[in-house]
Amino acid sequence: MSYDALPEGWQVWADEHEGRSVLTFRPDVFNTKDFPAPCLPTIYVTNGSRKRRPGASQVPTDTWHVSLFLEPEVEGPVEKYDSREDAVAGATDLADRFVRGDVDYRGLYQVPREAYLARLDELVGGDGVDD
């Protein structure tokens, strides 16, 4: 399974083909000048352990995870899949939902960042609200 059907704005940043993949949204504008680079929306596809101890992510599991991060400490939906092929399809679907404005990224922030989120709404093309 490949990422041929990624929606506009998303690109493959890294793909190990049998292992982890990293997808990014509009890295051309998350360049510290237009948008803060640490806020680059990123989707990870991995079968590594999700435990928070050092090195745990290097331990492979039978479950594949698709995770959206809006910043290093702002994690969005995490979805589980039984195979890498299903996880790649799930990541593509999550990227599509993101660009359609169907991911409530505003709700993921504990500290409001209204000016930044308003600009992200314009970039995504939605209103940032899950319908």
N, C-alpha and C positions, 0 to 999 in steps of 0.2 A: 504494500500500500504506500502511496506517495502523497505528497501535499500539492498535487496539481490543481486542486479545486479551492485553494485558499482564496478568501475574499480580498478585494482590493485593499491595499494598505498593510496587509500582513505578509511577512516573508519568513523563510526558513533561515534562522541565524546559525544553527548547527543541527546536524542530523547524523547519528551514528548508524542509521539504517536498521540495525537489529537492537539498538539500545535507545538511549535518551535522545530527545529532540528538543530544540528550543526555537520558538516562534516569537517574532517581535512585531509590534504595530508601529508603523511610521517612524523607524529610526532616523529618517531624514529630518524630522522636525523635533525629535527629542535629543537635541544637540547642545543643550545649555543656553543657546541664544534664543530659540523660539519657545521651547518647552524644556523643563528641567530634565536632564539626562537620567537621574535616578528614578524618574517617574515613568520610564519606558514600559508600556504594557507588554507583558511577557507571558507566554504560555509554555509550560514545561510538560513534556511527555516522558515519563520514567517508570520503571518498575523497581526502583530502589526503595528501601524501607523509608517510611515517613517519620520514624522516631527521631527525636530532637537531640540525640547524643552524637558526639563527634564520630564521623565515619559511617554512621548508620545508612546514609543514602547510597553508599557504595555496595551495600548488601542487597543482591537481587531478590525479588519476591515473585510470586506467581500472579500478583495483581498489578495492573498498570494504572497509573494515576495521571490525570490531566489537571493541571493547576494553573490558574490565572493569578499573576501578581501585577499590581498597579505600582508598587514601590517595593523595596526589599522587605518591609515589614507590613505591607498591606496586601493580604492574600484574599483572593476572590474564591469562586467556586472550585471545589476539588471533586472530580468525578472519577469513579473507579470502573475499570474494564478488565475483562478476562484475557484479552490478547492485545498485542501491539497493534495489529491491524484495526481492531475496534477502537483503540485509544487514539490512533491517528485520525480516524473518522470523527471521533468525539472532539478532538482538538480543532479540527476543521469546522465542525458545527459550532463550537464555543467561539471561535474567531468570527464566524458569521453572525452569531447572536450579538457579539460585542459591537460590530460595525453597524448592525441594525438598531442599536440602542436598547437591546433586550436584556442587557446585563446591568443591574443596578449598582454601578460602581460607586455612586455617591454614598450608598448605604454601608459601604465597606470602611469608610473613614470614620474614626472615632473623634478626630479633631477636624472640624469643618475647614475646608480650604476653598471657599466659594469662588474666588477669582480664578484659581487654577481649574476648578471643576467646570466653570462656565466656559472657559476656553476649550477644555476637553470635549464638552458637549458640542461645540461648534466643529471641532475636528472630526468627531465621530459622526455627526450629522443627526444625532437623536437628542432627546431631552434628558437622557441619563436616568430614565425611570422605567422600571419593568412594568409592562402592561399585563 
